[in-house]
C-alpha cells in the first residue's frame, strides 16, 4: 500500500455553450412578428420601431464614414512624418 502526500487535482470541466447574436436576424424576426400581428391596433408602436431602425442604420453609416475619414487623415499624417524623418 503506497502512501501519497501530494494529490494532483483533476482537471475542471466547464459546461460552456457559445452564444451567437445576429442583430439583423433579430430585427427581421421583430418586423415579421409585427407584420403578422394586427397592425391597426399597434400602428403607432410599429411606426416608432421603423423610425428607430432607420435612425440606427443612418447613424451607423455616418459613424463608419467618419471612421474611414479619420483613418485616412491619420495615414496621411504618418506618411508625411515618415517622409520628413527619413528623406530629409
C-alpha positions in Angstrom: 0.0 0.0 0.0 1.5 3.3 -1.2 1.0 6.5 0.7 0.7 9.7 -1.2 1.3 13.0 0.4 0.6 15.2 -2.6 -2.6 14.6 -4.6 -2.8 16.2 -8.0 -6.2 17.7 -8.7 -8.3 16.5 -11.6 -9.0 18.9 -14.5 -12.0 21.0 -14.1 -14.7 20.7 -16.7 -16.8 23.7 -17.8 -20.2 23.5 -19.5 -19.7 26.4 -21.8 -22.0 26.8 -24.7 -21.0 29.7 -27.0 -23.8 32.1 -28.0 -24.3 33.6 -31.4 -26.0 37.0 -31.7 -27.2 38.3 -35.0 -28.8 41.7 -34.8 -30.0 41.6 -38.4 -31.8 38.4 -37.8 -33.4 39.7 -34.6 -34.6 42.9 -36.4 -36.0 40.7 -39.3 -37.9 38.5 -36.8 -39.3 41.5 -35.0 -40.5 43.0 -38.2 -42.1 39.7 -39.3 -43.8 39.4 -36.0 -45.2 42.9 -36.1 -46.4 42.4 -39.7 -48.3 39.2 -38.7 -50.0 40.9 -35.8 -52.9 43.2 -36.2 -51.4 46.4 -37.4 -54.4 48.7 -36.8 -54.2 48.5 -33.0 -50.5 48.9 -32.7 -49.8 51.2 -35.6 -48.1 53.8 -33.5 -45.7 51.3 -31.9 -44.9 49.8 -35.3 -44.2 53.2 -36.8 -41.9 54.1 -33.8 -40.0 50.8 -34.3 -39.5 51.5 -38.0 -38.3 55.0 -37.3 -35.8 53.7 -34.7 -34.4 51.1 -37.1 -33.9 53.7 -39.8 -32.2 56.1 -37.4 -29.9 53.3 -36.1 -28.9 52.4 -39.7 -28.2 56.0 -40.7 -26.1 56.7 -37.6 -24.2 53.5 -38.2 -23.4 54.7 -41.7 -22.3 58.1 -40.5 -20.1 56.6 -37.9 -18.5 54.3 -40.4 -17.9 57.2 -42.8 -16.3 59.4 -40.1 -14.2 56.5 -39.0 -12.9 56.0 -42.5 -12.1 59.7 -42.9 -10.3 59.7 -39.6 -8.2 56.7 -40.7 -7.2 58.4 -44.0 -6.2 61.5 -42.2 -4.1 59.6 -39.7 -2.4 57.6 -42.5 -1.6 60.9 -44.3 0.0 62.4 -41.2 2.0 59.3 -40.5 3.3 59.2 -44.1 4.2 62.9 -44.0 6.1 62.4 -40.8 7.9 59.4 -42.2 8.8 61.4 -45.3 10.2 64.3 -43.2 12.2 62.0 -40.9 13.7 59.5 -43.4 14.1 61.5 -46.6 15.3 64.8 -45.2 
